[in-house]
Amino acid sequence: MKHMYALLLLLLTLPALPLPARADAPEIVAARAEGQTIHVTLAHPDTGWDHYADGWEVVTGDGRSLGLRVLAHPHVNEQPFTRSLRLDAPLPDGPVSVRARCNVDGWGEALVPVDR
């Protein structure tokens, strides 16, 4: 019976325990095409090598990847920042979007249309 009360007390106090904070996903501030080059401006609360925006991808409306821009280092003191990617082929007809990721939380859910 003593163990049952201890278990009940544990179950009642679990919701009050702090959970690890999930940082904001990288925010795509702007995405535009200039011919076959895509320029993307990102904002993310980079803290250093332990947590930073590490890439963005250009995708078609059906989810096909057109290119991935790897961000090889944190941008702690440069927010927001713009990086570019030259695609191997011209943009296809139809919707094209960009999504971003960070090295801790992975891909963000937001798909931002590329301005043409």
C-alpha positions as CSV (number, residue, x, y, z in Angstrom):
1,M,0.0,0.0,0.0
2,K,2.9,2.3,0.8
3,H,4.3,1.8,-2.7
4,M,0.9,2.7,-4.2
5,Y,0.8,6.1,-2.5
6,A,4.4,6.8,-3.7
7,L,3.4,5.9,-7.3
8,L,0.3,8.1,-7.0
9,L,2.3,11.0,-5.7
10,L,4.8,10.6,-8.5
11,L,2.0,10.6,-11.1
12,L,0.4,13.7,-9.7
13,T,3.7,15.7,-9.6
14,L,4.9,14.7,-13.2
15,P,2.9,17.4,-14.9
16,A,4.6,20.1,-12.8
17,L,8.1,19.1,-13.8
18,P,9.8,21.4,-16.3
19,L,10.1,20.1,-19.8
20,P,13.1,20.8,-22.0
21,A,12.5,23.9,-24.1
22,R,12.2,23.5,-27.8
23,A,13.8,26.3,-29.7
24,D,12.0,28.1,-32.5
25,A,12.3,26.5,-35.9
26,P,14.3,28.5,-38.5
27,E,12.1,31.2,-39.9
28,I,12.2,31.9,-43.6
29,V,12.0,35.7,-43.8
30,A,12.3,35.8,-47.7
31,A,12.8,33.5,-50.6
32,R,13.2,34.8,-54.2
33,A,14.5,33.4,-57.5
34,E,16.8,35.2,-59.8
35,G,17.1,32.9,-62.8
36,Q,18.4,29.6,-61.5
37,T,19.6,31.1,-58.3
38,I,17.5,31.0,-55.1
39,H,18.2,33.6,-52.4
40,V,16.8,32.8,-48.9
41,T,16.9,34.9,-45.8
42,L,16.6,33.0,-42.5
43,A,16.3,33.9,-38.9
44,H,17.0,31.5,-36.1
45,P,18.1,31.9,-32.5
46,D,21.5,30.2,-33.1
47,T,23.4,29.6,-29.9
48,G,26.6,28.2,-31.4
49,W,27.7,24.8,-32.7
50,D,25.2,23.1,-30.2
51,H,22.1,24.6,-31.9
52,Y,22.0,26.4,-35.3
53,A,20.1,26.6,-38.6
54,D,22.0,24.2,-40.7
55,G,20.3,24.2,-44.1
56,W,17.4,25.0,-46.4
57,E,15.9,23.1,-49.3
58,V,14.0,24.1,-52.5
59,V,11.0,21.8,-53.2
60,T,8.3,21.5,-55.8
61,G,4.6,21.4,-55.0
62,D,4.7,17.6,-55.1
63,G,7.6,17.5,-52.6
64,R,10.5,16.8,-55.1
65,S,13.8,18.3,-54.0
66,L,15.4,20.7,-56.4
67,G,18.4,21.5,-54.3
68,L,19.8,21.7,-50.7
69,R,21.8,24.5,-49.3
70,V,23.9,23.3,-46.4
71,L,24.8,26.0,-43.8
72,A,28.2,24.9,-42.5
73,H,28.4,27.0,-39.3
74,P,26.2,29.0,-36.8
75,H,25.2,32.6,-37.5
76,V,25.0,33.8,-33.9
77,N,25.8,37.4,-34.6
78,E,24.4,37.6,-38.1
79,Q,20.6,37.5,-37.8
80,P,18.7,37.3,-40.1
81,F,21.1,36.2,-42.8
82,T,20.8,35.5,-46.6
83,R,22.5,32.7,-48.5
84,S,22.0,31.6,-52.1
85,L,21.9,28.4,-54.1
86,R,22.3,28.0,-57.8
87,L,20.1,25.1,-59.1
88,D,21.3,22.7,-61.8
89,A,18.3,23.4,-63.9
90,P,15.7,26.2,-64.4
91,L,12.8,26.3,-62.0
92,P,9.9,24.1,-63.2
93,D,6.4,25.5,-63.8
94,G,4.2,25.4,-60.8
95,P,4.7,26.1,-57.2
96,V,8.2,26.1,-55.7
97,S,8.8,26.5,-52.0
98,V,11.6,26.6,-49.5
99,R,11.8,24.8,-46.1
100,A,14.5,25.2,-43.4
101,R,16.0,23.0,-40.7
102,C,18.2,23.3,-37.7
103,N,20.7,20.7,-36.3
104,V,18.6,20.0,-33.2
105,D,15.0,20.1,-34.2
106,G,15.3,19.1,-37.9
107,W,13.0,20.3,-40.6
108,G,10.5,23.1,-39.8
109,E,6.9,22.6,-40.9
110,A,6.7,25.9,-42.9
111,L,6.9,25.9,-46.6
112,V,7.5,29.4,-48.0
113,P,6.7,30.1,-51.7
114,V,9.7,31.3,-53.7
115,D,9.0,34.7,-55.3
116,R,9.7,34.7,-59.0
